[in-house]
Amino acid sequence: MKLSAALLLSIALTASARETAEPRILAKVAPLPTVLDPNFQFRKTKLYFLSEKGPTVKGRTGKSDGQDQTQTSGASAKSKSTSVVQDASINFERQYRLFGAVTKLDQRQRYGDYFDFFWRTKRPANVTARLEYRQEKLHAHVQAQEISYANISGTNKTEFKVIGDDYFDNGRVLAWRCLLIENGKIVAENRSFLWR
């Protein structure tokens, strides 16, 4: 009984340590050799842009003035229910990202681009997840953030964000690629359409 309790406690501590890892910003992005490995793969990518303006809903007229508009006709009930569900999920994501930001300054530091990458390793390995990206005001200049994991396996999630002053000074992220790196080699890659 004591062994299983200790095992559960160590698993919980390991999981919480993975979630709290903050990315470090690289001063210089060096190219790495690519040796893709089927033991490492990206499963899902979630991108979210949190803007200063809240989401807008288009009414039946097709106009959007920044205010929520609802449709009340019976013929559009099906489309209304679908749009309400979509709006609810978008509003939830916005509220989730702004949770705890009370003042306008706190909220300003949360605006920008959020990247959530879900990936899997089939064997234990020392892996570094790296996000390389280009922002609109910096043109071709490539920046990078990375998080290192020691002896990790299974399904994992890595979060990156370009928010606050980085977003306001340099603009939105236009192109990106996320890499899984093992022993100085790229073993898995996920990229945006505009990355070259």
C-alpha positions in Angstrom: 0.0 0.0 0.0 2.8 2.4 0.9 4.6 1.6 -2.3 1.5 2.4 -4.5 1.0 5.7 -2.6 4.6 6.7 -3.1 4.4 5.7 -6.8 1.2 7.9 -7.2 2.9 10.8 -5.5 6.0 10.6 -7.7 3.9 10.4 -10.8 1.9 13.5 -9.7 5.1 15.4 -8.9 6.6 14.5 -12.3 3.5 15.5 -14.2 3.3 18.9 -12.4 7.0 19.5 -13.0 6.4 18.9 -16.8 3.5 21.4 -16.9 5.3 24.2 -15.1 8.5 24.3 -17.3 9.0 27.7 -18.8 10.6 28.1 -22.2 14.0 29.8 -22.5 14.6 32.2 -25.3 17.6 31.4 -27.5 20.1 34.2 -28.3 21.1 32.5 -31.6 19.3 29.9 -33.6 21.7 27.4 -35.0 20.7 25.0 -37.7 20.6 21.3 -36.7 20.8 18.1 -38.8 17.5 16.4 -39.5 17.2 12.6 -38.7 13.5 11.9 -38.5 12.7 9.1 -36.1 9.3 7.3 -36.1 9.6 6.9 -32.3 8.8 10.7 -32.0 5.7 12.3 -33.5 3.5 15.3 -33.2 -0.1 14.4 -32.5 -2.0 17.7 -32.4 -1.4 21.5 -32.6 -3.6 24.2 -31.0 -3.0 27.8 -32.0 -4.8 30.7 -30.4 -4.5 34.4 -30.9 -5.6 36.6 -28.0 -6.3 40.1 -29.4 -7.1 43.3 -27.6 -10.6 43.2 -29.1 -13.0 40.4 -28.0 -14.5 38.1 -30.6 -17.3 39.4 -32.7 -20.4 37.5 -33.9 -22.0 38.1 -37.2 -25.8 38.5 -37.2 -28.2 37.5 -39.9 -27.5 40.7 -41.8 -23.8 39.7 -42.2 -22.7 42.9 -40.4 -20.3 42.8 -37.5 -20.0 45.9 -35.4 -18.1 44.4 -32.5 -21.3 43.7 -30.4 -22.9 40.3 -30.0 -25.9 39.9 -32.2 -28.3 37.1 -32.0 -30.7 35.6 -34.5 -34.3 34.9 -33.4 -36.0 33.5 -36.4 -37.1 29.9 -36.2 -35.6 29.1 -39.6 -32.1 29.9 -38.4 -32.3 28.0 -35.1 -30.0 25.2 -36.3 -27.3 27.6 -37.4 -27.8 29.7 -34.3 -27.2 26.7 -32.0 -24.0 25.8 -33.9 -22.7 29.3 -33.8 -23.5 29.6 -30.1 -21.5 26.5 -29.3 -18.5 27.8 -31.4 -18.8 31.2 -29.7 -18.9 29.6 -26.3 -15.6 27.7 -26.9 -13.9 30.8 -28.2 -15.1 32.9 -25.3 -14.0 30.2 -22.9 -10.4 30.2 -24.4 -10.3 34.0 -24.1 -11.5 33.8 -20.4 -9.0 31.0 -19.7 -6.1 33.0 -21.0 -7.1 36.2 -19.2 -7.9 34.5 -15.9 -6.3 36.5 -13.1 -5.4 39.5 -15.2 -7.3 42.2 -13.3 -5.8 45.5 -14.5 -5.4 46.7 -18.1 -1.6 46.3 -17.7 -2.1 42.6 -16.6 -4.3 42.0 -19.6 -1.9 43.7 -22.0 0.8 41.3 -20.9 -1.4 38.4 -22.0 -2.3 39.5 -25.5 -0.5 37.7 -28.3 0.0 34.2 -29.9 -0.3 31.0 -28.0 1.0 27.6 -29.3 0.1 24.2 -27.7 1.9 21.2 -29.2 0.9 17.7 -28.2 3.5 15.1 -29.1 4.5 11.5 -28.3 7.7 9.5 -27.7 7.6 5.7 -27.8 10.7 5.3 -25.7 12.3 7.2 -22.9 14.6 10.0 -24.1 16.1 13.4 -23.3 14.1 15.6 -25.6 14.1 19.4 -26.3 11.0 20.9 -27.8 11.9 24.1 -29.8 9.6 26.6 -31.4 11.3 28.7 -34.2 9.2 31.6 -35.4 9.2 34.8 -37.5 7.2 37.9 -36.5 5.7 40.4 -38.9 7.9 43.4 -38.0 11.2 41.4 -37.9 10.7 40.0 -41.4 13.1 37.1 -42.0 14.8 37.1 -38.6 14.2 33.8 -36.8 13.7 33.6 -33.1 13.4 30.5 -30.9 12.2 29.3 -27.6 12.9 25.8 -26.1 12.1 23.6 -23.2 14.2 20.5 -22.3 12.8 17.3 -20.8 14.9 14.6 -19.2 14.0 10.9 -19.6 10.5 11.6 -20.9 8.2 9.2 -22.7 4.6 8.8 -23.6 2.2 11.6 -24.6 3.2 15.2 -23.7 2.1 18.8 -24.1 4.4 21.8 -24.6 3.1 25.4 -24.5 4.9 28.3 -26.1 3.7 31.9 -26.2 4.7 35.2 -27.8 2.8 37.7 -25.8 3.0 41.1 -24.1 5.8 43.4 -25.1 7.2 40.8 -27.6 3.9 40.8 -29.4 3.3 44.6 -29.3 6.9 45.5 -30.3 7.4 42.9 -33.1 3.9 41.9 -34.3 2.1 38.6 -34.8 3.8 35.4 -35.5 3.6 34.8 -39.3 5.5 31.5 -39.7 6.6 28.9 -37.2 8.0 25.4 -36.9 8.2 23.2 -33.8 11.0 20.7 -33.4 11.7 17.7 -31.2 15.4 17.4 -30.7 17.3 14.5 -29.3 21.2 14.5 -29.0 21.5 17.6 -31.2 19.4 16.1 -34.0 15.9 17.0 -35.2 13.8 13.8 -34.7 10.3 15.2 -35.4 9.0 18.4 -37.0 5.7 20.3 -37.3 5.5 23.5 -39.3 3.1 26.1 -40.5 2.3 26.5 -44.2 4.3 29.7 -44.5 7.5 28.3 -43.0 10.3 27.7 -45.6 
